[in-house]
Structures are given as C-alpha cells and as structure tokens.
Amino acid sequence: MAQKIRLNGQKVWRTLASVKTGIILLILVVVFSAAGTFVLQRPTTDSDEIQRAYSPQVLQWLDRAGLTDVFHAWWFALLMGLLCLTIIAASIQRFPGIWRFFARPYKRADRHFRAVLPLQKQFPLIKEEGGLAVAEKVLKSEGLRPQHIEDNDGISLFAERNRFSLLAVYIVHASLLLIFLGGIIDAVYGYRGFMPLTRGEVSNQISFQNGGSRTLPFSIRCDGAGQENYADGTPKKWWSKLAVVENGRDAKQKEIVVNDPLVYGGIRFYQSSFGSTGQVDSVVLNAQAVDGKSVARDITLSPDQTVQLDPQTTVKMLRFVPDFVVRDNEIYSRSNRPDNPAVQLEVKRAGTQKAAKVWIFAEFGDPMRDKSSPYTFKFRDLKMGYFTGLQVSHEPGQWLVWSGCLLMALGLGTAFYLIHMRFWAMVIHDEKGRAFLWLGAASNKNREVFAERFANTAAAIEAELKLAKSKPGTQEKKESAVQEILAGVGR
C-alpha cells in the first residue's frame, strides 16, 4: 500500500514537473485571458450594454460560467494556481543539474572531452613555453579573464563569460510566478464596483453588478463634474472634482478625467460616465408683479425651495417636467432630457387661505396662469442635475504583476542576448612527440554565430604565433596584421 502511494505520488510529481503540462496550462490561461478581453466584462461594462450585446439565454450561460468576470472567477484563480505549481515543480526538478553546471564548471579539457568538442583547433608549436602565453594574450584582448588550471598533466587555460545566463530561465520562472500570484490575489481579494455621485453628495458605498455592495473605510465627495464637447457637440472628455473624506476632514482632493484616476488607500476611482439625473438643479425665472408696482426681477428656484418675492408673497417650485406633453388634460414627461421643460409653481400671499398654482412653459410662457396669482413669470434658464459615474477598482496584486513584468524583461533579455561562452587552451603532444597548442570552445546558444567568433579567435592566435617566430625586420608589419585580426575578434 505504501509503495503504491509512493508510486502515485511520483506519477503526480512527474506530471506536474512535465513541460507538456505547463504548456497546456499556459495555453488555457492565455485562451481564457483572451476571452476576458472579447467577452464584455462586469462591472466595467454597463449592464444595459451587456444585455443589448447578448441574448438573455447566452448572457445567463456566460454569467454562470464566470466568463463575464473572468479575472475574478474561482476557476481562473485555480487554473493560475495549478500553473504556478507546475512552474515550481519543473524548476525544482531541473535545478540540481543546472546548479551543478553553474557552481562547478568543467575547467579541465581532458582527452575524452577534447574528442567530442565540436569547436576546436590545433596550432603547431616550436617552443612549448610561449604557446599558452599567446592564447592568454588573445583571450584577454576579448575581455575574458583566463584562469591557470594546474593538475598532473600540466597547466592549461580556462576562460568564460556570462555564466549567470544559465540561470535566466529561473528569472523567467520567478517573473511568471509573480505575475500569476498577483492575478490570484486580485481574483480572491480584489473587486470592481460602481459609485454614482451627484454634486455635493458624499458616499462610501460601492455597488456591484450582481446586486451586492461594499462599504469603504472612507467617503468620497463630489465637488463638481462636467462634460467638455468638441465643436460638433460630441463629448470630448468628462471630469470630476473629488475629495476623500476621512475622520471628518478632507484627506485628498483631485480632479480626475478618463485614465487619470484618484488613488487612495490602494483603491482607484476612475471617471467612467457622466449624465443627467433627469431632475432639475435650479430654474431661473423672471417675476413681474401684475399690478406693475414692482420692477421685474430674476429669481432662482430649486426643488422645494421657497423664495420671497415681496414682504407678502412667496413662491415655491412644486414640480418640474423636463419634456412635457399634455394627455387627457394631464401633463406628462416624454423623457428625462430637458427638451421642452415645464415648471409648476405655488404662489402664496400672506393672509390668504389658498395658494395659486401656476404652470410655466419654456416655449409658451404661462398660458394657463391662475388669475389669483399676483405675479406673472417667464422662463429664463435652467440647470439640470447630473451624476458622475465612478468605477472603483481595488487590485492588491498589481504591484506583483508589474514587478513580474519587469523581472520577465530582465530574464528574457538575459536568456536571448547573453551567451555563456567557454574557452580552453592547453599544450598537447601527438604520438611523435610534437607539441601543439590546442584551443577549444563551446556556447549554450547561438552556436552558428559563436562559431564565427571562435574562427576569429583562432585566426588571431595563429597570427600571434607566427609573429612570435617572425624576423625582427618585419615585426611592426606583423603586429599591425594581428591588431586587425584582434579587432575582428572583438566584433
């Protein structure tokens, strides 16, 4: 029984550590992430827009599957968690071999190693003593730092560059873990909601598309909002002046526009929408006494506000109709847009029991004026009430995601652009006892490009060896030729 459990555990471990498993899970994450960009997501998309885009049956299926909120769905978080486990298992399984190669590089080129090394060349030597010195000089000219390796067979040279690039894959793995961990934290602890505010309103409640709500530890006050239009009347931008109210004081103020949110306590408030509430904010009317004893003047009325016209008379707004139509001797509104506004007033004089009811129409004045009203009124202007729609987002894992993206850029740059190159040089003898300078090299990637570099290095060593045994009269010319070859090695 214990052996069976051990075998099953090993099978599960091998499956988790398999590259095939990781690729399959990564493809699934990418596919569902793409679905989250093509399928309209809640709550960033207005509920009416989603209902217009999909039929009720399709929308019901998308909601049940979590495809309308992919990045906060439990199954998406589980999928990212499995992918993280796969990355960790694959890294653990392969780490001992890579670390052994990193910590203890192969510095001695013995006979068996030389036999299988693809990049190697031999140079005949007249004097054995100067061979390694020539190789060391050329390798140093390339920016390498040759090491003298001593053993029973004598002294050899070993030089390398960019050994740390062997660990680039683990930098990429760590970056993926940070990205997916940030996504999991956002899926579990993050949220997105909506907060509509009118001017002067203070609220700490966020509403969600599923009908739920959340209370913030602070409040948001709207000090103003508006819309700027282009010359043709189309909206140019929405803006809102917001204030964070905490412990009875203003902790922060900012005017936000689209893509420039207010950030406080790790919570972002984005400008999402702007529109009319369908309610009037204030109406400007011109009041003229019927007896003509007082000068006509403009008054500003807000809903349920009473304004003193003279010491004996007051006026109050009873009702506002933004787009009136008369049906069956009753006044109704066709829409919430102030296309054809009408206002009902109550004019009351001191000492009278009954107040006069007056309708004022923006287009027609007051054709139905109550004769008992001591004033006539004319429409001047109005201001409609508006709301600003704020999208509220809390994504506590975003710092991990951004850190992972930066780390991935570092890891990929290291993996693709830095080559771990190794050079060996030593003096060998053939069966006849003749001495040769043997040069070998290897790289972990871009082997075709590295082969050209090895050829240039070998050519520079060969030229330097010829220079060492050249006649004194041609020394200067030979040195110039060597410098040209060394310049090619640097390239």
ZAKOL-312923 format. One record per residue (C-alpha): residue in three letters; z, x, y. Coordinates in steps of 0.2 Angstrom, whole numbers. Layout:
<sites>
<site r="ALA" up="Z" east="X" north="Y"/>
...
</sites>
This chain:
<sites>
<site r="MET" up="0" east="0" north="0"/>
<site r="ALA" up="5" east="14" north="12"/>
<site r="GLN" up="-11" east="23" north="8"/>
<site r="LYS" up="-22" east="8" north="11"/>
<site r="ILE" up="-13" east="5" north="28"/>
<site r="ARG" up="-17" east="23" north="32"/>
<site r="LEU" up="-35" east="22" north="27"/>
<site r="ASN" up="-37" east="6" north="38"/>
<site r="GLY" up="-29" east="15" north="52"/>
<site r="GLN" up="-40" east="29" north="51"/>
<site r="LYS" up="-55" east="17" north="50"/>
<site r="VAL" up="-50" east="9" north="66"/>
<site r="TRP" up="-47" east="25" north="74"/>
<site r="ARG" up="-64" east="31" north="69"/>
<site r="THR" up="-72" east="15" north="76"/>
<site r="LEU" up="-63" east="17" north="92"/>
<site r="ALA" up="-67" east="35" north="94"/>
<site r="SER" up="-86" east="32" north="90"/>
<site r="VAL" up="-98" east="35" north="104"/>
<site r="LYS" up="-108" east="19" north="97"/>
<site r="THR" up="-93" east="8" north="100"/>
<site r="GLY" up="-91" east="15" north="118"/>
<site r="ILE" up="-109" east="12" north="122"/>
<site r="ILE" up="-109" east="-6" north="115"/>
<site r="LEU" up="-93" east="-10" north="126"/>
<site r="LEU" up="-100" east="-1" north="141"/>
<site r="ILE" up="-116" east="-12" north="139"/>
<site r="LEU" up="-106" east="-28" north="138"/>
<site r="VAL" up="-96" east="-23" north="154"/>
<site r="VAL" up="-112" east="-20" north="163"/>
<site r="VAL" up="-120" east="-36" north="157"/>
<site r="PHE" up="-106" east="-47" north="162"/>
<site r="SER" up="-104" east="-37" north="179"/>
<site r="ALA" up="-122" east="-41" north="182"/>
<site r="ALA" up="-118" east="-59" north="178"/>
<site r="GLY" up="-105" east="-59" north="191"/>
<site r="THR" up="-117" east="-55" north="204"/>
<site r="PHE" up="-131" east="-68" north="199"/>
<site r="VAL" up="-119" east="-82" north="195"/>
<site r="LEU" up="-111" east="-90" north="211"/>
<site r="GLN" up="-93" east="-84" north="210"/>
<site r="ARG" up="-77" east="-94" north="216"/>
<site r="PRO" up="-69" east="-93" north="228"/>
<site r="THR" up="-82" east="-83" north="238"/>
<site r="THR" up="-95" east="-97" north="237"/>
<site r="ASP" up="-91" east="-114" north="244"/>
<site r="SER" up="-88" east="-127" north="232"/>
<site r="ASP" up="-102" east="-139" north="238"/>
<site r="GLU" up="-114" east="-125" north="237"/>
<site r="ILE" up="-110" east="-122" north="219"/>
<site r="GLN" up="-111" east="-140" north="215"/>
<site r="ARG" up="-128" east="-140" north="223"/>
<site r="ALA" up="-134" east="-125" north="213"/>
<site r="TYR" up="-129" east="-131" north="196"/>
<site r="SER" up="-129" east="-147" north="187"/>
<site r="PRO" up="-111" east="-155" north="183"/>
<site r="GLN" up="-113" east="-150" north="164"/>
<site r="VAL" up="-119" east="-132" north="167"/>
<site r="LEU" up="-105" east="-130" north="180"/>
<site r="GLN" up="-92" east="-136" north="168"/>
<site r="TRP" up="-98" east="-124" north="155"/>
<site r="LEU" up="-98" east="-110" north="167"/>
<site r="ASP" up="-81" east="-114" north="173"/>
<site r="ARG" up="-74" east="-115" north="155"/>
<site r="ALA" up="-82" east="-98" north="151"/>
<site r="GLY" up="-75" east="-90" north="166"/>
<site r="LEU" up="-92" east="-85" north="172"/>
<site r="THR" up="-89" east="-92" north="190"/>
<site r="ASP" up="-75" east="-80" north="192"/>
<site r="VAL" up="-80" east="-65" north="180"/>
<site r="PHE" up="-70" east="-51" north="188"/>
<site r="HIS" up="-53" east="-61" north="186"/>
<site r="ALA" up="-57" east="-68" north="169"/>
<site r="TRP" up="-45" east="-64" north="155"/>
<site r="TRP" up="-58" east="-59" north="143"/>
<site r="PHE" up="-66" east="-47" north="156"/>
<site r="ALA" up="-50" east="-38" north="158"/>
<site r="LEU" up="-48" east="-37" north="139"/>
<site r="LEU" up="-66" east="-30" north="137"/>
<site r="MET" up="-62" east="-17" north="150"/>
<site r="GLY" up="-45" east="-13" north="141"/>
<site r="LEU" up="-55" east="-10" north="125"/>
<site r="LEU" up="-67" east="1" north="134"/>
<site r="CYS" up="-53" east="11" north="141"/>
<site r="LEU" up="-45" east="13" north="123"/>
<site r="THR" up="-62" east="19" north="117"/>
<site r="ILE" up="-64" east="32" north="130"/>
<site r="ILE" up="-46" east="38" north="127"/>
<site r="ALA" up="-49" east="39" north="108"/>
<site r="ALA" up="-65" east="48" north="110"/>
<site r="SER" up="-58" east="61" north="122"/>
<site r="ILE" up="-43" east="64" north="111"/>
<site r="GLN" up="-54" east="66" north="95"/>
<site r="ARG" up="-65" east="79" north="103"/>
<site r="PHE" up="-53" east="88" north="114"/>
<site r="PRO" up="-46" east="101" north="102"/>
<site r="GLY" up="-64" east="108" north="99"/>
<site r="ILE" up="-69" east="109" north="117"/>
<site r="TRP" up="-52" east="116" north="122"/>
<site r="ARG" up="-53" east="130" north="109"/>
<site r="PHE" up="-70" east="134" north="115"/>
<site r="PHE" up="-64" east="134" north="133"/>
<site r="ALA" up="-47" east="143" north="130"/>
<site r="ARG" up="-54" east="156" north="118"/>
<site r="PRO" up="-72" east="160" north="122"/>
<site r="TYR" up="-82" east="171" north="110"/>
<site r="LYS" up="-82" east="188" north="119"/>
<site r="ARG" up="-87" east="200" north="105"/>
<site r="ALA" up="-105" east="199" north="98"/>
<site r="ASP" up="-104" east="204" north="80"/>
<site r="ARG" up="-119" east="207" north="69"/>
<site r="HIS" up="-119" east="189" north="62"/>
<site r="PHE" up="-118" east="182" north="80"/>
<site r="ARG" up="-132" east="193" north="86"/>
<site r="ALA" up="-143" east="187" north="71"/>
<site r="VAL" up="-143" east="169" north="77"/>
<site r="LEU" up="-143" east="170" north="96"/>
<site r="PRO" up="-159" east="164" north="102"/>
<site r="LEU" up="-159" east="174" north="119"/>
<site r="GLN" up="-158" east="192" north="115"/>
<site r="LYS" up="-167" east="209" north="119"/>
<site r="GLN" up="-165" east="227" north="114"/>
<site r="PHE" up="-169" east="242" north="125"/>
<site r="PRO" up="-171" east="260" north="118"/>
<site r="LEU" up="-158" east="272" north="125"/>
<site r="ILE" up="-160" east="291" north="127"/>
<site r="LYS" up="-142" east="293" north="131"/>
<site r="GLU" up="-129" east="280" north="125"/>
<site r="GLU" up="-117" east="284" north="139"/>
<site r="GLY" up="-127" east="276" north="153"/>
<site r="GLY" up="-133" east="260" north="144"/>
<site r="LEU" up="-118" east="249" north="147"/>
<site r="ALA" up="-116" east="256" north="165"/>
<site r="VAL" up="-134" east="250" north="168"/>
<site r="ALA" up="-130" east="232" north="161"/>
<site r="GLU" up="-114" east="231" north="170"/>
<site r="LYS" up="-123" east="235" north="187"/>
<site r="VAL" up="-136" east="222" north="184"/>
<site r="LEU" up="-124" east="209" north="179"/>
<site r="LYS" up="-113" east="212" north="194"/>
<site r="SER" up="-128" east="210" north="205"/>
<site r="GLU" up="-130" east="192" north="199"/>
<site r="GLY" up="-112" east="188" north="205"/>
<site r="LEU" up="-105" east="190" north="187"/>
<site r="ARG" up="-89" east="199" north="183"/>
<site r="PRO" up="-92" east="209" north="167"/>
<site r="GLN" up="-77" east="212" north="156"/>
<site r="HIS" up="-75" east="228" north="144"/>
<site r="ILE" up="-71" east="222" north="127"/>
<site r="GLU" up="-64" east="236" north="116"/>
<site r="ASP" up="-62" east="235" north="97"/>
<site r="ASN" up="-65" east="246" north="82"/>
<site r="ASP" up="-84" east="246" north="84"/>
<site r="GLY" up="-83" east="252" north="102"/>
<site r="ILE" up="-84" east="245" north="119"/>
<site r="SER" up="-95" east="230" north="124"/>
<site r="LEU" up="-98" east="219" north="139"/>
<site r="PHE" up="-95" east="200" north="141"/>
<site r="ALA" up="-98" east="190" north="157"/>
<site r="GLU" up="-99" east="172" north="160"/>
<site r="ARG" up="-99" east="159" north="174"/>
<site r="ASN" up="-94" east="141" north="176"/>
<site r="ARG" up="-84" east="140" north="161"/>
<site r="PHE" up="-74" east="125" north="169"/>
<site r="SER" up="-91" east="115" north="167"/>
<site r="LEU" up="-86" east="112" north="149"/>
<site r="LEU" up="-73" east="100" north="155"/>
<site r="ALA" up="-84" east="90" north="166"/>
<site r="VAL" up="-86" east="76" north="153"/>
<site r="TYR" up="-67" east="74" north="154"/>
<site r="ILE" up="-68" east="72" north="173"/>
<site r="VAL" up="-81" east="58" north="170"/>
<site r="HIS" up="-70" east="50" north="157"/>
<site r="ALA" up="-55" east="51" north="169"/>
<site r="SER" up="-65" east="43" north="183"/>
<site r="LEU" up="-71" east="29" north="171"/>
<site r="LEU" up="-53" east="26" north="166"/>
<site r="LEU" up="-48" east="25" north="184"/>
<site r="ILE" up="-62" east="13" north="188"/>
<site r="PHE" up="-58" east="1" north="173"/>
<site r="LEU" up="-39" east="2" north="176"/>
<site r="GLY" up="-42" east="-3" north="194"/>
<site r="GLY" up="-53" east="-18" north="188"/>
<site r="ILE" up="-39" east="-23" north="176"/>
<site r="ILE" up="-26" east="-23" north="189"/>
<site r="ASP" up="-37" east="-33" north="201"/>
<site r="ALA" up="-41" east="-45" north="187"/>
<site r="VAL" up="-22" east="-48" north="182"/>
<site r="TYR" up="-13" east="-46" north="199"/>
<site r="GLY" up="-27" east="-49" north="212"/>
<site r="TYR" up="-33" east="-65" north="219"/>
<site r="ARG" up="-46" east="-73" north="232"/>
<site r="GLY" up="-42" east="-88" north="241"/>
<site r="PHE" up="-47" east="-98" north="257"/>
<site r="MET" up="-37" east="-101" north="273"/>
<site r="PRO" up="-44" east="-113" north="286"/>
<site r="LEU" up="-36" east="-112" north="304"/>
<site r="THR" up="-38" east="-121" north="320"/>
<site r="ARG" up="-34" east="-114" north="337"/>
<site r="GLY" up="-16" east="-111" north="339"/>
<site r="GLU" up="-12" east="-115" north="321"/>
<site r="VAL" up="0" east="-104" north="311"/>
<site r="SER" up="-1" east="-104" north="292"/>
<site r="ASN" up="5" east="-94" north="277"/>
<site r="GLN" up="-4" east="-104" north="263"/>
<site r="ILE" up="-19" east="-99" north="254"/>
<site r="SER" up="-29" east="-112" north="244"/>
<site r="PHE" up="-39" east="-109" north="228"/>
<site r="GLN" up="-55" east="-117" north="222"/>
<site r="ASN" up="-45" east="-123" north="206"/>
<site r="GLY" up="-33" east="-133" north="217"/>
<site r="GLY" up="-19" east="-121" north="217"/>
<site r="SER" up="-11" east="-112" north="232"/>
<site r="ARG" up="-1" east="-97" north="236"/>
<site r="THR" up="12" east="-93" north="249"/>
<site r="LEU" up="10" east="-77" north="259"/>
<site r="PRO" up="26" east="-66" north="264"/>
<site r="PHE" up="19" east="-68" north="282"/>
<site r="SER" up="9" east="-80" north="293"/>
<site r="ILE" up="-7" east="-79" north="301"/>
<site r="ARG" up="-10" east="-87" north="318"/>
<site r="CYS" up="-27" east="-91" north="326"/>
<site r="ASP" up="-28" east="-87" north="344"/>
<site r="GLY" up="-46" east="-91" north="346"/>
<site r="ALA" up="-63" east="-92" north="337"/>
<site r="GLY" up="-81" east="-94" north="341"/>
<site r="GLN" up="-99" east="-93" north="337"/>
<site r="GLU" up="-112" east="-82" north="346"/>
<site r="ASN" up="-130" east="-88" north="344"/>
<site r="TYR" up="-147" east="-80" north="346"/>
<site r="ALA" up="-160" east="-86" north="359"/>
<site r="ASP" up="-167" east="-99" north="347"/>
<site r="GLY" up="-150" east="-106" north="343"/>
<site r="THR" up="-147" east="-99" north="326"/>
<site r="PRO" up="-130" east="-91" north="323"/>
<site r="LYS" up="-128" east="-73" north="327"/>
<site r="LYS" up="-110" east="-70" north="322"/>
<site r="TRP" up="-93" east="-78" north="320"/>
<site r="TRP" up="-77" east="-71" north="327"/>
<site r="SER" up="-59" east="-75" north="326"/>
<site r="LYS" up="-44" east="-68" north="336"/>
<site r="LEU" up="-30" east="-67" north="323"/>
<site r="ALA" up="-12" east="-62" north="324"/>
<site r="VAL" up="0" east="-58" north="310"/>
<site r="VAL" up="17" east="-66" north="312"/>
<site r="GLU" up="31" east="-59" north="303"/>
<site r="ASN" up="50" east="-61" north="306"/>
<site r="GLY" up="46" east="-72" north="321"/>
<site r="ARG" up="36" east="-58" north="330"/>
<site r="ASP" up="18" east="-53" north="331"/>
<site r="ALA" up="16" east="-38" north="319"/>
<site r="LYS" up="-3" east="-35" north="321"/>
<site r="GLN" up="-17" east="-43" north="331"/>
<site r="LYS" up="-36" east="-41" north="328"/>
<site r="GLU" up="-52" east="-49" north="332"/>
<site r="ILE" up="-62" east="-50" north="316"/>
<site r="VAL" up="-80" east="-53" north="313"/>
<site r="VAL" up="-90" east="-53" north="296"/>
<site r="ASN" up="-87" east="-37" north="286"/>
<site r="ASP" up="-73" east="-31" north="298"/>
<site r="PRO" up="-58" east="-39" north="291"/>
<site r="LEU" up="-40" east="-39" north="296"/>
<site r="VAL" up="-29" east="-29" north="283"/>
<site r="TYR" up="-11" east="-31" north="282"/>
<site r="GLY" up="1" east="-28" north="268"/>
<site r="GLY" up="-13" east="-24" north="256"/>
<site r="ILE" up="-21" east="-42" north="260"/>
<site r="ARG" up="-38" east="-43" north="268"/>
<site r="PHE" up="-43" east="-58" north="279"/>
<site r="TYR" up="-62" east="-59" north="281"/>
<site r="GLN" up="-72" east="-70" north="293"/>
<site r="SER" up="-80" east="-82" north="281"/>
<site r="SER" up="-85" east="-98" north="290"/>
<site r="PHE" up="-84" east="-107" north="307"/>
<site r="GLY" up="-87" east="-125" north="311"/>
<site r="SER" up="-82" east="-141" north="319"/>
<site r="THR" up="-67" east="-151" north="313"/>
<site r="GLY" up="-75" east="-167" north="319"/>
<site r="GLN" up="-60" east="-170" north="330"/>
<site r="VAL" up="-61" east="-169" north="349"/>
<site r="ASP" up="-51" east="-155" north="358"/>
<site r="SER" up="-52" east="-161" north="375"/>
<site r="VAL" up="-63" east="-173" north="386"/>
<site r="VAL" up="-67" east="-171" north="404"/>
<site r="LEU" up="-69" east="-187" north="414"/>
<site r="ASN" up="-72" east="-192" north="432"/>
<site r="ALA" up="-60" east="-205" north="438"/>
<site r="GLN" up="-64" east="-216" north="453"/>
<site r="ALA" up="-52" east="-230" north="459"/>
<site r="VAL" up="-60" east="-247" north="460"/>
<site r="ASP" up="-53" east="-251" north="477"/>
<site r="GLY" up="-60" east="-234" north="484"/>
<site r="LYS" up="-44" east="-229" north="492"/>
<site r="SER" up="-43" east="-213" north="482"/>
<site r="VAL" up="-55" east="-199" north="480"/>
<site r="ALA" up="-64" east="-197" north="464"/>
<site r="ARG" up="-57" east="-183" north="453"/>
<site r="ASP" up="-60" east="-175" north="436"/>
<site r="ILE" up="-46" east="-176" north="423"/>
<site r="THR" up="-45" east="-168" north="406"/>
<site r="LEU" up="-38" east="-178" north="392"/>
<site r="SER" up="-33" east="-173" north="374"/>
<site r="PRO" up="-29" east="-184" north="360"/>
<site r="ASP" up="-13" east="-194" north="363"/>
<site r="GLN" up="-11" east="-186" north="380"/>
<site r="THR" up="-5" east="-196" north="395"/>
<site r="VAL" up="-12" east="-191" north="412"/>
<site r="GLN" up="-5" east="-198" north="428"/>
<site r="LEU" up="-19" east="-205" north="439"/>
<site r="ASP" up="-8" east="-210" north="453"/>
<site r="PRO" up="10" east="-215" north="455"/>
<site r="GLN" up="7" east="-232" north="447"/>
<site r="THR" up="-7" east="-228" north="435"/>
<site r="THR" up="-8" east="-218" north="419"/>
<site r="VAL" up="-22" east="-215" north="407"/>
<site r="LYS" up="-22" east="-211" north="388"/>
<site r="MET" up="-35" east="-207" north="375"/>
<site r="LEU" up="-34" east="-219" north="361"/>
<site r="ARG" up="-50" east="-215" north="351"/>
<site r="PHE" up="-64" east="-203" north="350"/>
<site r="VAL" up="-81" east="-206" north="341"/>
<site r="PRO" up="-92" east="-191" north="340"/>
<site r="ASP" up="-108" east="-200" north="336"/>
<site r="PHE" up="-106" east="-219" north="339"/>
<site r="VAL" up="-116" east="-233" north="333"/>
<site r="VAL" up="-112" east="-252" north="335"/>
<site r="ARG" up="-112" east="-263" north="320"/>
<site r="ASP" up="-106" east="-280" north="319"/>
<site r="ASN" up="-98" east="-278" north="336"/>
<site r="GLU" up="-88" east="-263" north="330"/>
<site r="ILE" up="-90" east="-245" north="335"/>
<site r="TYR" up="-93" east="-233" north="321"/>
<site r="SER" up="-97" east="-214" north="319"/>
<site r="ARG" up="-113" east="-209" north="310"/>
<site r="SER" up="-107" east="-191" north="309"/>
<site r="ASN" up="-95" east="-178" north="314"/>
<site r="ARG" up="-107" east="-170" north="326"/>
<site r="PRO" up="-104" east="-174" north="345"/>
<site r="ASP" up="-122" east="-181" north="346"/>
<site r="ASN" up="-118" east="-197" north="355"/>
<site r="PRO" up="-99" east="-197" north="359"/>
<site r="ALA" up="-89" east="-211" north="365"/>
<site r="VAL" up="-70" east="-212" north="371"/>
<site r="GLN" up="-58" east="-227" north="371"/>
<site r="LEU" up="-45" east="-226" north="385"/>
<site r="GLU" up="-29" east="-235" north="388"/>
<site r="VAL" up="-26" east="-238" north="407"/>
<site r="LYS" up="-9" east="-244" north="411"/>
<site r="ARG" up="-2" east="-249" north="428"/>
<site r="ALA" up="17" east="-250" north="432"/>
<site r="GLY" up="24" east="-267" north="432"/>
<site r="THR" up="10" east="-275" north="420"/>
<site r="GLN" up="13" east="-280" north="403"/>
<site r="LYS" up="-4" east="-277" north="396"/>
<site r="ALA" up="-14" east="-261" north="397"/>
<site r="ALA" up="-33" east="-261" north="400"/>
<site r="LYS" up="-44" east="-255" north="386"/>
<site r="VAL" up="-59" east="-245" north="392"/>
<site r="TRP" up="-74" east="-238" north="382"/>
<site r="ILE" up="-83" east="-223" north="390"/>
<site r="PHE" up="-100" east="-218" north="383"/>
<site r="ALA" up="-108" east="-201" north="387"/>
<site r="GLU" up="-125" east="-209" north="388"/>
<site r="PHE" up="-121" east="-226" north="396"/>
<site r="GLY" up="-105" east="-224" north="406"/>
<site r="ASP" up="-94" east="-239" north="404"/>
<site r="PRO" up="-104" east="-255" north="402"/>
<site r="MET" up="-90" east="-264" north="394"/>
<site r="ARG" up="-77" east="-260" north="407"/>
<site r="ASP" up="-61" east="-270" north="406"/>
<site r="LYS" up="-61" east="-279" north="423"/>
<site r="SER" up="-42" east="-277" north="423"/>
<site r="SER" up="-44" east="-258" north="424"/>
<site r="PRO" up="-41" east="-251" north="442"/>
<site r="TYR" up="-52" east="-236" north="438"/>
<site r="THR" up="-69" east="-233" north="433"/>
<site r="PHE" up="-74" east="-217" north="423"/>
<site r="LYS" up="-89" east="-206" north="420"/>
<site r="PHE" up="-91" east="-193" north="406"/>
<site r="ARG" up="-92" east="-175" north="412"/>
<site r="ASP" up="-89" east="-164" north="397"/>
<site r="LEU" up="-80" east="-162" north="380"/>
<site r="LYS" up="-74" east="-148" north="369"/>
<site r="MET" up="-74" east="-151" north="350"/>
<site r="GLY" up="-60" east="-145" north="339"/>
<site r="TYR" up="-66" east="-131" north="327"/>
<site r="PHE" up="-59" east="-122" north="312"/>
<site r="THR" up="-62" east="-104" north="307"/>
<site r="GLY" up="-63" east="-101" north="288"/>
<site r="LEU" up="-54" east="-85" north="282"/>
<site r="GLN" up="-57" east="-78" north="265"/>
<site r="VAL" up="-41" east="-70" north="259"/>
<site r="SER" up="-43" east="-56" north="246"/>
<site r="HIS" up="-29" east="-46" north="238"/>
<site r="GLU" up="-36" east="-32" north="227"/>
<site r="PRO" up="-22" east="-20" north="222"/>
<site r="GLY" up="-33" east="-9" north="211"/>
<site r="GLN" up="-46" east="-5" north="223"/>
<site r="TRP" up="-39" east="12" north="228"/>
<site r="LEU" up="-40" east="17" north="209"/>
<site r="VAL" up="-58" east="11" north="209"/>
<site r="TRP" up="-63" east="21" north="224"/>
<site r="SER" up="-54" east="36" north="218"/>
<site r="GLY" up="-63" east="34" north="201"/>
<site r="CYS" up="-80" east="34" north="210"/>
<site r="LEU" up="-76" east="50" north="220"/>
<site r="LEU" up="-70" east="58" north="204"/>
<site r="MET" up="-85" east="52" north="195"/>
<site r="ALA" up="-97" east="60" north="208"/>
<site r="LEU" up="-87" east="77" north="206"/>
<site r="GLY" up="-88" east="76" north="187"/>
<site r="LEU" up="-107" east="71" north="186"/>
<site r="GLY" up="-111" east="85" north="199"/>
<site r="THR" up="-102" east="97" north="188"/>
<site r="ALA" up="-110" east="91" north="172"/>
<site r="PHE" up="-128" east="91" north="179"/>
<site r="TYR" up="-129" east="105" north="191"/>
<site r="LEU" up="-117" east="119" north="184"/>
<site r="ILE" up="-122" east="128" north="169"/>
<site r="HIS" up="-110" east="138" north="158"/>
<site r="MET" up="-119" east="154" north="156"/>
<site r="ARG" up="-113" east="169" north="145"/>
<site r="PHE" up="-120" east="187" north="143"/>
<site r="TRP" up="-116" east="200" north="130"/>
<site r="ALA" up="-121" east="218" north="131"/>
<site r="MET" up="-117" east="232" north="119"/>
<site r="VAL" up="-124" east="248" north="112"/>
<site r="ILE" up="-131" east="247" north="94"/>
<site r="HIS" up="-140" east="258" north="81"/>
<site r="ASP" up="-154" east="255" north="69"/>
<site r="GLU" up="-155" east="261" north="51"/>
<site r="LYS" up="-162" east="278" north="58"/>
<site r="GLY" up="-148" east="281" north="70"/>
<site r="ARG" up="-157" east="277" north="86"/>
<site r="ALA" up="-147" east="269" north="100"/>
<site r="PHE" up="-152" east="253" north="108"/>
<site r="LEU" up="-144" east="243" north="122"/>
<site r="TRP" up="-143" east="225" north="116"/>
<site r="LEU" up="-142" east="211" north="128"/>
<site r="GLY" up="-139" east="193" north="123"/>
<site r="ALA" up="-136" east="177" north="132"/>
<site r="ALA" up="-133" east="158" north="130"/>
<site r="SER" up="-130" east="142" north="140"/>
<site r="ASN" up="-124" east="125" north="136"/>
<site r="LYS" up="-138" east="116" north="145"/>
<site r="ASN" up="-155" east="118" north="154"/>
<site r="ARG" up="-160" east="131" north="141"/>
<site r="GLU" up="-178" east="132" north="147"/>
<site r="VAL" up="-173" east="136" north="165"/>
<site r="PHE" up="-159" east="148" north="159"/>
<site r="ALA" up="-172" east="157" north="148"/>
<site r="GLU" up="-182" east="162" north="164"/>
<site r="ARG" up="-166" east="169" north="171"/>
<site r="PHE" up="-162" east="179" north="156"/>
<site r="ALA" up="-180" east="186" north="156"/>
<site r="ASN" up="-177" east="192" north="174"/>
<site r="THR" up="-161" east="199" north="170"/>
<site r="ALA" up="-168" east="209" north="155"/>
<site r="ALA" up="-183" east="215" north="166"/>
<site r="ALA" up="-170" east="221" north="179"/>
<site r="ILE" up="-160" east="231" north="166"/>
<site r="GLU" up="-176" east="238" north="159"/>
<site r="ALA" up="-182" east="244" north="176"/>
<site r="GLU" up="-165" east="251" north="179"/>
<site r="LEU" up="-165" east="261" north="163"/>
<site r="LYS" up="-182" east="268" north="167"/>
<site r="LEU" up="-176" east="273" north="184"/>
<site r="ALA" up="-162" east="282" north="176"/>
<site r="LYS" up="-174" east="294" north="167"/>
<site r="SER" up="-187" east="295" north="181"/>
<site r="LYS" up="-192" east="310" north="190"/>
<site r="PRO" up="-182" east="314" north="206"/>
<site r="GLY" up="-198" east="313" north="217"/>
<site r="THR" up="-201" east="295" north="213"/>
<site r="GLN" up="-183" east="290" north="214"/>
<site r="GLU" up="-185" east="280" north="231"/>
<site r="LYS" up="-200" east="270" north="225"/>
<site r="LYS" up="-192" east="266" north="208"/>
<site r="GLU" up="-176" east="259" north="217"/>
<site r="SER" up="-187" east="248" north="228"/>
<site r="ALA" up="-195" east="241" north="212"/>
<site r="VAL" up="-178" east="237" north="205"/>
<site r="GLN" up="-172" east="229" north="220"/>
<site r="GLU" up="-187" east="217" north="219"/>
<site r="ILE" up="-183" east="213" north="201"/>
<site r="LEU" up="-164" east="210" north="206"/>
<site r="ALA" up="-170" east="198" north="220"/>
<site r="GLY" up="-179" east="188" north="207"/>
<site r="VAL" up="-163" east="188" north="196"/>
<site r="GLY" up="-153" east="180" north="210"/>
<site r="ARG" up="-166" east="166" north="211"/>
</sites>
